Amino acid sequence: MANLLYLVHRIPYPPNKGDKLRSYHILKHLASRHRVFLGTFADDPADLEHVAMLRELCADVCVVPLNARLARLRSISGFAANEPLTVSYYRDATLARWVDATLDGRRIDACVVFSSAMAQYLDHTRAPRVVLIDFVDVDSAKWTQYAAHHRWPLSWVYRREGARLLEFESAAAERATRAFFVTDAEAELFRQLAPGSASRVETIGNGVDTDHFSPSHPFASPFAAGTSTIVFTGAMDYWPNIDAVGWFASRVLPPLRALHPDVRFAIVGMRPAAAVRALAGKHIIVTGVVPDVRPYLRHAAAVVAPLRVARGIQNKILEAMAMARPVVATEACAAGVDAADGKELLTARDEAGMVSALDSLLRNSALANAMGNAARERVLARYTWDAQLARFESALAPSAGRAVMVA
């Protein structure tokens, strides 16, 4: 049993959005085998009520409340320092002092850091000799993608952030023994962008709790009788999700409703932005936060992932597949999922392709059910957390109890 320092940019509980799903399951896996010292931020005051639960898992916990407005102001210093705004955003003296005290006062065998920005808290002059980095996604590429979808001056800010963050990611990876990404495609992209660390790059995928996300649970339908509901799930203050539902509502839903007048679109997720709330109407449901997303998935006619900017694995796709629902995704979303197009999910190149795919499912319930069942079988075979996270232990083993892991 080792002593692990685990640094996470967002409190890893509750596991109610993509990054928190991964960070929580990593914590759960590591805490079952090691003593974990957790340092993290809470960007939602409601999450502070879960600190007691985290203390039961960990040897020590430091949770620093993160005020988004003040953090955005702090991130502006990144312009003057010629560093990524993301790094400045997550810079905090309280957490830095706790990390230093933990490294000085404990025999820390490994440092597990979730997201590249948190690597700033490691003093590499004191760090143990083995460094394992799991960036999850190539975040720098995400910012560069954002630039293409925004006008100046935001396009310039996002393009700059992509360039500066890639420099930061590359430097961190070059100090590492190994670097991990969530999909083979993300790993290959990083090899191309940061060739100096190419030999160290590997993949550790995401998983799904297939007992929790299972069609066997008898949920009552949250939808009106006599309607067919297309469902999207996700945090609705996240720009790619906001863009996705806006695009679907304006470009896909009208021609789909011309073919199927009873179709409704349900946007299910916490903190809907003003642009999302404005979509609500007779044919579009905006739920806001719900106590359990599974009833919405279980009774969906189909689940859509219409993101035009997407990196890595979309957990929303895996959860819908685990619930045995047919999924229609853009090519950008589907690229991160190891599933057979046409059998285990459907991909769409554009709005016409998405309308066609959804039309085929709505017209043929047998096809929809068969695809949903095949999707669940694929998840059971490929996407369990235990199978994915076993790689962490094999990565730690060669260090003989002396490692730094940056995830």
N, C-alpha and C positions, 0 to 999 in steps of 0.2 A: 504493500500500500504506500503510495507516494503522496507528498504534499503538493497540491496544484493551485497555482494562482490563476483564476479565471476572470478575465476582463471582458465586459460586454457593453456595447454602446447603448443598449436598451434593456431594461430589466427583463430577464428571461421567464417571466410569468405574469399573467396567464398566457398560454400559447395560442393566442387568438389572431395572429397575423404571420405572414411568411417568415420573416427573420426570427421572430420569437418562437415559432414552432421549432426551428432548427436549433437555436441557442438553448431552449429548454431541454430538448431531447439529448443534446450533448451534455448539458449539466446533469441530467438524470442518469445518463450512462456513466459519466465520470464519478459522480458522487456515490454510486453503488460500488465503486472499486477503490476510491481514493478519498483523501481528505481535501476538500475544496475550499479555497478562500476566494469569495466572490466580490468583485468590485464592479459597479454598474451605475447607470443613470436611470432615473424614472422621469420620462417626459409626459406622463399622464398621472396627475395626483391620485387618481383612483387606484393606480397600481401599487401605491405604498401600503395598502392593506394586506398585500401578499408577502411583505417582508418577513413576517413571522414564519410563514410556511417555508420560505427559502432558508431561514436560519435552522430549521429542522434538517435540511439537506446538507448544509455547509458547516464547516468549522468556524468560519467568520464571514460576515457580510458587511459591506459598505455600500449603501445606496445613496446617491447624490441626486436630489431633485434637479431637473433640468427645465429651466424656463425658456421656452422656444424663442420668445421675443428677444430676451437678453442674449441668448446663444447666437441668434442671427446678427445682432449688433457686434458681438465679440468676433464673429467670423469675418467681419469686414477687415480686421487686422491682418488677415491673410493676404490682402492686396499689397500692403506695405512690406510684409515679410516675404513676399513672393512664394507663398506656400499654399497648399490647397485650403479652400474655405472650410471644407469638411473637417480638416484637422483642427483648425482654430475653433470651430463650432463645438467640438468635444474636448476642448482644453479646460481643465478645472484644477485649481490648486488643492482643494480638499481631497480629491481622489488621488492626485499625485503624491501628497503626503502619506495617505493610507498605503499606497503601493510601496513607497520607499520604506515605510515602517514594517510592512509585511515582509519585504525582501530582506531587510536588516535583522528583523527579530525572529524570523522563522527559517527553518531549513526547507526552502522551496525547491522541490525537485523539477517542477515543470510550470511554465507560465502559458496558460491557454487564453488567447486573446481573440475575441470575436469581432470581426470587421477591421479593415485595414487602419482606420483612424485611431483605434485604440492601441496600436503599436507604439505610439508616441510615449506611452507611459513606461516602457521598458528601457532601463538604463543598460545599454548593451555592453558597457564596460564591466558590469557586475553579473550579466546574464550567464547562466550555464551554457555549455558549449553547443548543445543541440537545440536548434530552433526549427519548429514545425509550424508553418503558416497555412491556414485555411481562409482564403479571402472570400469564399462562398461564390461571389460573382465578380466579374471584372467591372467594378464600379466606375472606373474612369471611362470605360466605353459607354456606360449608361448616360453619363453627363454629355458626352460627345453626341449621342443620339438625341438627347433633349434639344441640343442646339439646332438641329435640323427642323424641329417642330415649333420653334419660337422665333420671334422677330428681334432685331436689335433693339435695346442693348442686352436683353437676356441671352440672345444667341451667342454674343461675345462672351458673357460671363460663363455660360455653360461650356463653351469651347475651351476657354481658359482653364476652367475647373478640370475638365477631362485631361488636359495636357499636364497640369501640375500634379493631379492625383496619380496619373500614370508614373510620373517620376518618383513619387513617394512609394507607390506599390512596388516599383522595380527595385528601389533601394532596399526595401524591407525584404523582398524575395531573395535578393542577392546575399543577404546576411543569414538566410535560412538554410537548414539542412534539407527540408522539403517544403513545398507549397501546395496547398489543396484548393480545388474548385469543385463546385457542385455538379457540373456536367463535363463530359468529355469535350463538348464544343467550347465551353468557357475556358477549360484548361488549354486547348489548342490555340485559342485566340490569344491567351496570355503568353504562350510560348512565342508567338509571332511578334507580339508587342514588346516583350521583355526577353529577348533571346539569351541574355546573360544568365538567366536562371532556368532556362528551358529544361535542363536535365533533372531539375528538382521537382517539377510540376506533376501532380497526380490528381485523381478524382476521388472525392468522397461524396456520394449522393445523399439526397434526402429520402425520407421514408414517410409512411402513413401508419397511424394506429388503426389497423384494420378491424379490431374489435369495436372500437369506438365508432368509426365510420363504416357502418355495416347496414345493409338493407334489411337485416333481420329485426331491427328495432321497430316496434309498432307505433310510429308517429302519426298523429292526426294531421290532415292536410291544413296548411295555413291559407290556402287559396280558395276563392269562390268556386262553388260548384258550376260545372258546365263550361269552364274555361281551361285553356291550355297555357301553362305559364313557362316562359323561358327565364332561366335564373342566371344571374351573375353574382358572385360573392367576392368580397375583398374589402380592405380598408378604404373608405371612400374619401379620405383626405390626401390620398396618394395620387400625384399627377397622372401617371400612366393609366390608373384605374378611372380617373375622372375623364380623361381623353377617350378611353375605351367605351364607356357607357354613353358618352355624348355622341360618339361616332355611330354606335349601334342604334341609338334612339332616333337619330336623324337620317341615317343612310340604309339601315337594314330593316328596322321594324315597320316602316310604312309599306314597302313592297311586300313584306311577309304578311302583314295584316290584310293586304289586298287579296292574298291567296287563302288566308285563314283568319277570318274576322274575329274569331273568339280568342285569338292569341293575346296574352299579356306579357309584359316584361317586368321582372322583379329584380331590383337592385338591393342586395342584402349585404349590409356592412356598416361598421361603426363610423361615426364622425363624417357624415356626408357633407361635402363642401356645398357652398351656395349654388354653384352651377349644377350640382347633382340634385339638390332639393328642388330646383326649378323645373326639373324634368317630370316631377310627379304629376299625375293626372289620371284620367279615366282608364288609360291603357298601360300606364307605367306606375309601378309601386316602388316607393323608396322607403325602406323599413327603418333605417338607422340601426343602432345596435340591437341585436336580438339575443335572448338567453342561450339559444342553441341553433346553429345553422343547419343542423341535419334534417329537420322536418322540411325545410325549403328545398334541400337537395333531393330528399327522398321522393317528393311529390312533383318534382320538376318534369315537364315534358322533355326538356333538354337543358343542358347547362352550357353556357357560352363563355369563352375566354377571348374576347375580341381586342386584346391589347395590340397596339401598333408599335409600342416600345416595350420590349420584354427581355430580361436577362435570366439565364439559368432555368431552374425548374419552377414552374408555377404550381404551388401547393394546392391552389384552388382546383386545378385539373385533377391532381392525384386524389383529392378528397372526393370529388364528384365521381371519379372512376371507381373508387372504393365503395361508394354508395350504389354502384351498379347503374349509374345514369349515363346516357349517351352524351358525349361532349363534342362541341364544334369549336375549334380554336383557329385563330390566325396562324399563319406559318411561323411567325416570330414566337408565339407561345408554344406551339406544338414541337418546335425544334428541340426543346429541352427534355421531352418525354420519350422514353423508349417504348413506343407503342405502334402497332400496325395501322397505318392510315387506311380507312375504309372498313376495318374490322373492329378495332378497339377504340378508335375515335375518328373524327372527320376533321380535315384541315381545309381552310378557305384562304385563297389568295387575296380576295377583295370582297366588297359588299355583295356583288352578284353571286360569288361562290358561297358566301355564308347564307344568303337567302335560299339558294338551291339546296344546300346541305340540310338546313332546318326544314325546308319543305318536304324533303324525302323522309325525314324522321317523323314529322307530324302526319304525313299521309300513310305511314306504314308502322304501326305500333309494334308489330312482330320484329321488324328490323331494329327499331329503337331498343326493345328489350334484349334482343340478341347482342347488340353492340354493348349495352350496359353490362350484361353478364360477362362478356369477353373482357371488358375493361377491368372488372373486379378481379378476374382470374389473372390478368396481367399484373395488377398491383400486388396481389398475393405472392406471385412468383418473383417479382423484381424489386418491390419497394417496401420492405419492412425496415424499421429503424435498427433492429438488432443486427441485421445483415450489413447495413451500411456503416454503422458506427464501430463495428469490430475493428475497422481499419485504424482507429485511434490507438487501440492497445498494441497492435503490431508496430505502429509508428513509435510508440513510447518504448517498446522493448529494447531496441538496440542501444538506448541511452543508458541502460543499467541504472535507472532511477535518477538520472541527471539530465533534464531536458527543459527546453522552453518550447511551448507550442503556441503559436499565434493563429487564431482561427477567425 
